[in-house]
Amino acid sequence: MWPEPLSTTTTKTTRGDCCLEVLTARTGCGIFAGSNPLKLLLRLLPLLPLLPLLWPRRFSAAAAAATMGDFSQPGPHAVSTHTGEWVDGSRARTVPWLLRLPSPSAATPSPVVVMSHGLGGMREGLSRLSTHLASHGYAVLHVQHAGSDVAIWSSGGVAQAMMPEAFQNRMADIPFAVQQLRAMNERGPFAHRFDTSRMAMAGHSYGAITTQVMAGYRTRFGRSQREAAFKAFVMLSPSDRPGSDYADMHGPCLFVTGTHDTAAVTPSVTPESRQRPFRALRPGVPAVLLVLRGGDHYVLGDGVGIFRPLTAADATHYRIIDSSVLAFLNTSLSGDASARSWLVGGGLRMLAGENAQMEQKGW
């Protein structure tokens, strides 16, 4: 037997700025009156377009979070590039630098990101990510580390670049660069361009280790060298080394690696071990871990187009990297509530989808 005839009433609900007419069935008489199955089916057909409105609210909320700002799109600023060299007299060491700035200059000083290249890299590295950040108003300073830069490939100094002297020189380059940046902010062509109260550090591979050390990570080479000027840290291809100590490592931290993130010069470092810094952080440190499915060492740095050709997956991974880094910095340096909601409230997870695994803690 058919159940008692049904009738419909119209309920108006508001979601955001849209008013939706939702039909709800109730017991009584009306459009569903009668017991003829064919007539009932014909009367139901006009209601089919309304079925998506009855989808559970948790799905619509997640979809809304995913579209709450597109952090992968270029920002409103053109980008200017400047280069130079500093000399650290105390170490008789030259430190080349490259600076990307939003142009024209913003009405207020720009937050700063200091970038450190990987083994055998140079100040021109990580240019895509750097340009993306500068277009959104960040001043991005790239530091080149003599002894572990591009010159090692012609000098045969790969092994020496990993030794304690080269390591310590690389680490000392960063507080020296912070000091020089502050001096540039006081006088000269870049005066008053930088908000040195809002500084972050980022790096790839050896540069990620450098970033970890500036966050308070201790290696087997000794003491903590945390740089208090930095308020947030981005590690692309992070590493966990024997004898490491994370007790003093601060955040917030963003770790990005991939399921194929290996490097020939450090065969002992596996994709799994690159996740350990995130897991080893002391409780309460805000952190996000992204593991790109199929992502390798090249897409996280500068190797695509040099060591292998560009693939369709690279474009997807670039979008995830650029979006996550920008939203993370906006959250950590500027307290941007919408960026934080996107980063840890569902937007990044929805963007990543099946292309990356995301974990978070401490927020």
GUTORGU-451150 format. One record per residue (C-alpha): residue number from 1; residue in three letters; z negated, x negated, y. Coordinates in Angstrom, 1 decimal, always signed. Layout:
BEGIN
SITE seq type      w      u      v
SITE NUM  ala      Z      X      Y
...
END
This chain:
BEGIN
SITE seq type      w      u      v
SITE   1  met   +0.0   +0.0   +0.0
SITE   2  trp   +0.5   -1.0   +3.6
SITE   3  pro   -2.5   -1.4   +5.8
SITE   4  glu   -3.4   +0.9   +8.6
SITE   5  pro   -0.8   +1.0  +11.4
SITE   6  leu   -1.3   -1.6  +14.2
SITE   7  ser   -0.9   -1.6  +17.9
SITE   8  thr   -0.5   -4.4  +20.5
SITE   9  thr   -2.2   -5.3  +23.7
SITE  10  thr   -1.3   -7.9  +26.2
SITE  11  thr   -3.8  -10.7  +27.1
SITE  12  lys   -3.1  -13.0  +30.0
SITE  13  thr   -4.4  -16.6  +29.6
SITE  14  thr   -4.2  -19.5  +32.0
SITE  15  arg   -3.5  -23.1  +30.9
SITE  16  gly   -3.1  -25.5  +33.8
SITE  17  asp   -0.8  -24.0  +36.3
SITE  18  cys   +1.0  -21.7  +33.8
SITE  19  cys   +0.2  -18.1  +33.0
SITE  20  leu   +1.2  -17.1  +29.5
SITE  21  glu   +1.6  -13.6  +28.1
SITE  22  val   +0.1  -13.6  +24.6
SITE  23  leu   +0.5  -10.6  +22.4
SITE  24  thr   -2.4   -9.8  +20.1
SITE  25  ala   -2.4   -7.3  +17.3
SITE  26  arg   -5.2   -4.8  +17.0
SITE  27  thr   -5.8   -1.9  +14.7
SITE  28  gly   -4.4   +1.4  +16.0
SITE  29  cys   -1.0   +2.9  +16.7
SITE  30  gly   +1.9   +1.7  +18.7
SITE  31  ile   +4.8   -0.8  +18.1
SITE  32  phe   +3.8   -1.4  +14.5
SITE  33  ala   +3.3   +2.3  +13.7
SITE  34  gly   +4.9   +3.5  +10.5
SITE  35  ser   +4.9   +2.2   +7.0
SITE  36  asn   +8.6   +1.3   +6.6
SITE  37  pro   +8.8   -2.4   +5.9
SITE  38  leu  +12.3   -2.9   +7.3
SITE  39  lys  +11.4   -1.1  +10.6
SITE  40  leu   +8.2   -3.3  +10.8
SITE  41  leu  +10.2   -6.5  +10.4
SITE  42  leu  +12.7   -5.4  +13.0
SITE  43  arg   +9.8   -4.7  +15.4
SITE  44  leu   +8.3   -8.2  +14.8
SITE  45  leu  +11.5  -10.1  +15.5
SITE  46  pro  +11.1  -10.1  +19.3
SITE  47  leu   +7.7  -11.6  +19.0
SITE  48  leu   +8.9  -14.8  +17.2
SITE  49  pro   +9.3  -16.8  +20.4
SITE  50  leu   +5.7  -16.3  +21.2
SITE  51  leu   +4.4  -18.0  +18.0
SITE  52  pro   +4.1  -21.5  +19.6
SITE  53  leu   +1.6  -20.0  +22.0
SITE  54  leu   -0.7  -19.3  +19.1
SITE  55  trp   -0.7  -23.0  +18.0
SITE  56  pro   -4.2  -24.5  +17.9
SITE  57  arg   -5.4  -25.7  +21.3
SITE  58  arg   -6.3  -29.2  +20.0
SITE  59  phe   -2.6  -29.9  +19.4
SITE  60  ser   -1.5  -28.8  +22.9
SITE  61  ala   -4.4  -30.9  +24.4
SITE  62  ala   -3.2  -34.0  +22.6
SITE  63  ala   +0.4  -33.5  +23.7
SITE  64  ala   -0.8  -33.0  +27.3
SITE  65  ala   -2.7  -36.3  +27.0
SITE  66  ala   +0.4  -38.1  +25.8
SITE  67  thr   +2.4  -37.0  +28.9
SITE  68  met   -0.4  -37.6  +31.4
SITE  69  gly   +1.5  -40.3  +33.3
SITE  70  asp   +4.2  -42.5  +31.9
SITE  71  phe   +2.8  -46.1  +32.1
SITE  72  ser   +5.9  -47.6  +30.7
SITE  73  gln   +8.1  -46.8  +33.7
SITE  74  pro   +8.7  -49.4  +36.4
SITE  75  gly   +6.4  -49.0  +39.4
SITE  76  pro   +7.4  -48.3  +43.0
SITE  77  his   +7.5  -51.9  +44.2
SITE  78  ala  +10.2  -54.5  +44.2
SITE  79  val   +8.9  -57.9  +42.8
SITE  80  ser   +9.1  -61.3  +44.5
SITE  81  thr   +8.6  -64.5  +42.7
SITE  82  his   +7.1  -67.7  +44.0
SITE  83  thr   +6.5  -71.1  +42.4
SITE  84  gly   +4.5  -74.2  +43.2
SITE  85  glu   +2.2  -76.9  +41.9
SITE  86  trp   -1.5  -77.8  +42.4
SITE  87  val   -3.1  -81.1  +41.8
SITE  88  asp   -6.6  -81.3  +40.4
SITE  89  gly   -7.8  -84.6  +41.7
SITE  90  ser  -10.9  -84.6  +39.5
SITE  91  arg   -8.7  -84.7  +36.4
SITE  92  ala   -5.6  -86.4  +37.9
SITE  93  arg   -3.7  -83.4  +36.6
SITE  94  thr   -0.8  -81.4  +38.0
SITE  95  val   -0.9  -77.6  +37.3
SITE  96  pro   +2.4  -75.8  +37.9
SITE  97  trp   +2.2  -72.1  +38.8
SITE  98  leu   +4.3  -69.0  +39.2
SITE  99  leu   +3.3  -66.0  +41.2
SITE 100  arg   +4.8  -62.5  +41.0
SITE 101  leu   +3.9  -60.1  +43.9
SITE 102  pro   +4.7  -56.5  +44.7
SITE 103  ser   +7.1  -56.4  +47.7
SITE 104  pro   +6.7  -55.3  +50.4
SITE 105  ser   +3.0  -56.2  +50.4
SITE 106  ala   +0.7  -53.3  +49.8
SITE 107  ala   -1.5  -52.0  +52.6
SITE 108  thr   -4.5  -53.2  +50.7
SITE 109  pro   -4.9  -56.5  +48.8
SITE 110  ser   -3.6  -56.5  +45.2
SITE 111  pro   -5.7  -56.8  +42.1
SITE 112  val   -4.9  -60.0  +40.2
SITE 113  val   -3.9  -60.9  +36.6
SITE 114  val   -4.0  -64.6  +35.6
SITE 115  met   -1.6  -65.2  +32.6
SITE 116  ser   -1.8  -68.1  +30.1
SITE 117  his   +1.3  -69.0  +28.0
SITE 118  gly   +1.3  -69.8  +24.3
SITE 119  leu   +1.8  -73.1  +22.6
SITE 120  gly   +5.0  -74.7  +23.9
SITE 121  gly   +5.4  -72.1  +26.6
SITE 122  met   +5.8  -72.3  +30.4
SITE 123  arg   +4.9  -70.5  +33.6
SITE 124  glu   +8.1  -68.4  +33.4
SITE 125  gly   +6.8  -66.8  +30.2
SITE 126  leu   +5.8  -63.2  +29.7
SITE 127  ser   +8.1  -62.3  +32.5
SITE 128  arg   +8.8  -58.7  +31.3
SITE 129  leu   +5.2  -57.7  +31.2
SITE 130  ser   +4.4  -59.6  +34.4
SITE 131  thr   +7.2  -57.9  +36.3
SITE 132  his   +6.1  -54.5  +35.1
SITE 133  leu   +2.6  -55.1  +36.3
SITE 134  ala   +3.8  -56.5  +39.7
SITE 135  ser   +6.0  -53.4  +40.2
SITE 136  his   +2.8  -51.4  +39.9
SITE 137  gly   +1.0  -53.4  +42.6
SITE 138  tyr   -0.6  -56.3  +40.7
SITE 139  ala   -0.4  -59.9  +41.8
SITE 140  val   +0.3  -61.9  +38.6
SITE 141  leu   -0.4  -65.6  +38.5
SITE 142  his   +1.1  -67.6  +35.6
SITE 143  val   -0.5  -71.0  +34.9
SITE 144  gln   +1.4  -73.8  +33.0
SITE 145  his   -0.8  -76.0  +30.9
SITE 146  ala   +0.5  -79.6  +30.6
SITE 147  gly   -0.1  -81.0  +27.2
SITE 148  ser   +0.5  -77.7  +25.4
SITE 149  asp   +3.5  -76.5  +27.3
SITE 150  val   +7.3  -76.6  +26.7
SITE 151  ala   +7.3  -80.4  +26.9
SITE 152  ile   +5.7  -80.8  +23.5
SITE 153  trp   +9.0  -79.8  +21.8
SITE 154  ser  +10.8  -82.8  +23.1
SITE 155  ser   +7.8  -85.2  +23.0
SITE 156  gly   +6.6  -84.4  +19.5
SITE 157  gly   +3.2  -83.5  +20.8
SITE 158  val   +2.6  -80.3  +18.8
SITE 159  ala   -0.3  -81.7  +16.9
SITE 160  gln   -1.8  -83.3  +20.0
SITE 161  ala   -1.7  -80.0  +21.8
SITE 162  met   -4.3  -78.6  +19.4
SITE 163  met   -6.7  -81.5  +19.8
SITE 164  pro  -10.0  -81.3  +21.7
SITE 165  glu   -8.7  -83.1  +24.8
SITE 166  ala   -5.7  -80.9  +25.3
SITE 167  phe   -7.8  -77.8  +24.5
SITE 168  gln  -10.4  -78.7  +27.1
SITE 169  asn   -7.8  -79.5  +29.7
SITE 170  arg   -6.1  -76.1  +29.1
SITE 171  met   -9.4  -74.3  +29.5
SITE 172  ala  -10.3  -76.2  +32.7
SITE 173  asp   -6.9  -75.1  +34.2
SITE 174  ile   -8.1  -71.5  +34.5
SITE 175  pro  -11.3  -71.9  +36.7
SITE 176  phe   -9.3  -74.4  +38.8
SITE 177  ala   -6.5  -71.8  +39.2
SITE 178  val   -9.1  -69.2  +40.3
SITE 179  gln  -10.4  -71.6  +42.9
SITE 180  gln   -7.0  -72.4  +44.2
SITE 181  leu   -6.0  -68.7  +44.3
SITE 182  arg   -9.1  -68.0  +46.5
SITE 183  ala   -8.1  -70.8  +48.8
SITE 184  met   -4.6  -69.3  +49.1
SITE 185  asn   -6.1  -66.0  +49.9
SITE 186  glu   -7.9  -67.6  +52.9
SITE 187  arg   -4.9  -69.2  +54.6
SITE 188  gly   -1.2  -69.7  +54.4
SITE 189  pro   +1.7  -67.4  +53.4
SITE 190  phe   -0.4  -65.5  +50.8
SITE 191  ala   -3.5  -65.0  +53.0
SITE 192  his   -5.2  -61.7  +52.3
SITE 193  arg   -2.8  -60.7  +49.6
SITE 194  phe   -5.3  -60.8  +46.7
SITE 195  asp   -8.3  -58.7  +45.8
SITE 196  thr  -10.3  -61.4  +44.1
SITE 197  ser  -13.1  -58.9  +43.3
SITE 198  arg  -10.6  -57.3  +40.8
SITE 199  met   -9.3  -60.0  +38.6
SITE 200  ala   -8.3  -59.9  +34.9
SITE 201  met   -6.9  -62.5  +32.5
SITE 202  ala   -4.2  -62.1  +29.9
SITE 203  gly   -2.5  -64.5  +27.4
SITE 204  his   -0.4  -64.8  +24.3
SITE 205  ser   -1.3  -66.8  +21.2
SITE 206  tyr   -2.8  -70.1  +22.5
SITE 207  gly   -3.0  -68.2  +25.8
SITE 208  ala   -4.9  -65.4  +24.0
SITE 209  ile   -7.4  -68.0  +22.8
SITE 210  thr   -7.7  -69.3  +26.3
SITE 211  thr   -8.3  -65.7  +27.5
SITE 212  gln  -11.0  -65.2  +24.8
SITE 213  val  -12.7  -68.4  +25.9
SITE 214  met  -12.8  -67.1  +29.5
SITE 215  ala  -14.4  -63.9  +28.2
SITE 216  gly  -17.2  -66.0  +26.6
SITE 217  tyr  -15.8  -66.7  +23.1
SITE 218  arg  -17.1  -70.0  +21.7
SITE 219  thr  -14.9  -72.2  +19.5
SITE 220  arg  -15.9  -75.1  +17.3
SITE 221  phe  -15.3  -77.3  +20.3
SITE 222  gly  -18.5  -76.3  +21.9
SITE 223  arg  -20.1  -74.4  +24.8
SITE 224  ser  -19.2  -71.1  +26.3
SITE 225  gln  -16.8  -71.5  +29.2
SITE 226  arg  -16.9  -67.9  +30.4
SITE 227  glu  -15.2  -67.4  +33.8
SITE 228  ala  -17.2  -64.7  +35.7
SITE 229  ala  -14.3  -64.0  +38.1
SITE 230  phe  -12.6  -62.0  +35.4
SITE 231  lys  -13.5  -58.3  +34.9
SITE 232  ala  -11.1  -57.5  +32.0
SITE 233  phe   -9.2  -59.4  +29.3
SITE 234  val   -5.9  -58.9  +27.5
SITE 235  met   -5.2  -60.8  +24.3
SITE 236  leu   -1.7  -60.6  +22.8
SITE 237  ser   -1.8  -62.2  +19.3
SITE 238  pro   -5.5  -63.1  +19.4
SITE 239  ser   -7.0  -65.5  +16.9
SITE 240  asp  -10.2  -66.1  +15.0
SITE 241  arg  -11.0  -69.7  +14.3
SITE 242  pro  -13.5  -71.4  +12.0
SITE 243  gly  -16.8  -71.8  +13.7
SITE 244  ser  -16.2  -69.1  +16.2
SITE 245  asp  -19.0  -67.3  +18.0
SITE 246  tyr  -18.5  -63.9  +19.8
SITE 247  ala  -22.1  -63.4  +20.9
SITE 248  asp  -21.4  -64.1  +24.6
SITE 249  met  -17.9  -62.5  +24.7
SITE 250  his  -17.7  -59.9  +27.4
SITE 251  gly  -15.2  -57.1  +28.1
SITE 252  pro  -13.5  -54.7  +28.5
SITE 253  cys  -11.0  -56.2  +26.0
SITE 254  leu   -7.5  -55.2  +24.9
SITE 255  phe   -6.3  -56.8  +21.7
SITE 256  val   -2.6  -56.4  +20.6
SITE 257  thr   -1.2  -57.8  +17.4
SITE 258  gly   +1.2  -56.8  +14.7
SITE 259  thr   +1.5  -56.4  +10.9
SITE 260  his   +3.9  -59.4  +10.9
SITE 261  asp   +2.1  -61.4  +13.5
SITE 262  thr   +2.3  -65.0  +12.0
SITE 263  ala   +3.3  -68.3  +13.5
SITE 264  ala   +4.7  -71.3  +11.7
SITE 265  val   +2.5  -73.8  +13.5
SITE 266  thr   -0.7  -72.0  +12.5
SITE 267  pro   +0.0  -70.8   +8.9
SITE 268  ser   -3.7  -70.2   +8.3
SITE 269  val   -3.8  -67.4  +11.0
SITE 270  thr   -2.8  -64.2   +9.3
SITE 271  pro   -2.1  -60.7  +10.7
SITE 272  glu   -5.4  -59.6   +9.3
SITE 273  ser   -7.4  -62.4  +10.9
SITE 274  arg   -6.0  -61.6  +14.3
SITE 275  gln   -7.9  -58.3  +14.2
SITE 276  arg  -11.3  -60.1  +13.7
SITE 277  pro  -12.0  -60.7  +17.4
SITE 278  phe  -12.0  -57.0  +18.0
SITE 279  arg  -14.3  -56.3  +15.0
SITE 280  ala  -16.6  -59.2  +15.8
SITE 281  leu  -17.4  -58.1  +19.3
SITE 282  arg  -21.1  -57.3  +19.9
SITE 283  pro  -21.9  -53.6  +20.1
SITE 284  gly  -21.3  -51.9  +23.4
SITE 285  val  -18.4  -54.1  +24.6
SITE 286  pro  -15.5  -51.7  +25.5
SITE 287  ala  -12.4  -52.7  +23.5
SITE 288  val   -9.1  -51.4  +22.2
SITE 289  leu   -7.2  -52.8  +19.3
SITE 290  leu   -3.4  -52.1  +18.8
SITE 291  val   -1.6  -53.2  +15.6
SITE 292  leu   +2.1  -52.8  +16.0
SITE 293  arg   +3.8  -51.7  +12.8
SITE 294  gly   +6.4  -54.4  +12.0
SITE 295  gly   +5.4  -56.2  +15.2
SITE 296  asp   +5.8  -60.0  +15.0
SITE 297  his   +4.7  -63.0  +17.1
SITE 298  tyr   +8.0  -62.9  +19.0
SITE 299  val   +7.8  -59.4  +20.3
SITE 300  leu   +4.3  -60.0  +21.5
SITE 301  gly   +5.4  -63.1  +23.4
SITE 302  asp   +8.8  -64.5  +24.5
SITE 303  gly  +10.5  -65.2  +21.2
SITE 304  val  +12.9  -62.2  +21.0
SITE 305  gly  +16.4  -63.3  +21.8
SITE 306  ile  +15.5  -66.9  +21.1
SITE 307  phe  +14.2  -67.0  +17.6
SITE 308  arg  +15.7  -63.7  +16.5
SITE 309  pro  +17.9  -61.0  +17.9
SITE 310  leu  +16.6  -57.9  +19.6
SITE 311  thr  +16.0  -54.8  +17.4
SITE 312  ala  +15.5  -51.1  +18.0
SITE 313  ala  +11.9  -51.5  +17.1
SITE 314  asp  +11.4  -54.1  +19.8
SITE 315  ala  +12.1  -51.5  +22.5
SITE 316  thr   +9.5  -49.2  +21.1
SITE 317  his   +6.9  -52.0  +20.8
SITE 318  tyr   +7.7  -53.1  +24.4
SITE 319  arg   +7.0  -49.7  +25.6
SITE 320  ile   +3.6  -49.5  +23.8
SITE 321  ile   +2.6  -53.0  +25.0
SITE 322  asp   +3.6  -52.4  +28.7
SITE 323  ser   +2.0  -49.0  +28.8
SITE 324  ser   -1.3  -50.0  +27.1
SITE 325  val   -1.7  -53.1  +29.3
SITE 326  leu   -1.1  -51.2  +32.5
SITE 327  ala   -3.4  -48.3  +31.6
SITE 328  phe   -6.1  -50.7  +30.5
SITE 329  leu   -6.0  -52.7  +33.7
SITE 330  asn   -5.9  -49.6  +35.9
SITE 331  thr   -9.0  -48.4  +33.9
SITE 332  ser  -10.9  -51.7  +34.0
SITE 333  leu  -10.1  -53.0  +37.5
SITE 334  ser   -9.7  -49.8  +39.5
SITE 335  gly  -11.7  -47.2  +37.6
SITE 336  asp   -8.7  -44.9  +37.3
SITE 337  ala   -9.9  -41.8  +35.5
SITE 338  ser   -6.4  -40.6  +34.5
SITE 339  ala   -5.6  -44.0  +33.1
SITE 340  arg   -8.8  -44.1  +31.1
SITE 341  ser   -8.2  -40.6  +29.8
SITE 342  trp   -4.7  -41.7  +28.7
SITE 343  leu   -6.0  -44.9  +27.2
SITE 344  val   -8.9  -43.7  +25.1
SITE 345  gly   -8.5  -39.9  +25.3
SITE 346  gly   -5.4  -39.5  +23.1
SITE 347  gly   -2.4  -40.5  +25.2
SITE 348  leu   -2.0  -44.0  +23.9
SITE 349  arg   -2.6  -42.9  +20.3
SITE 350  met   +0.1  -40.2  +20.7
SITE 351  leu   +2.5  -42.7  +22.2
SITE 352  ala   +1.9  -45.2  +19.4
SITE 353  gly   +2.4  -42.5  +16.7
SITE 354  glu   +3.6  -44.1  +13.5
SITE 355  asn   +4.6  -47.3  +15.3
SITE 356  ala   +1.2  -48.7  +15.8
SITE 357  gln   -2.4  -48.3  +14.6
SITE 358  met   -5.0  -47.9  +17.3
SITE 359  glu   -8.8  -48.4  +17.2
SITE 360  gln  -11.3  -48.2  +20.1
SITE 361  lys  -15.0  -48.7  +20.6
SITE 362  gly  -17.6  -49.1  +23.3
SITE 363  trp  -16.0  -46.7  +25.8
END
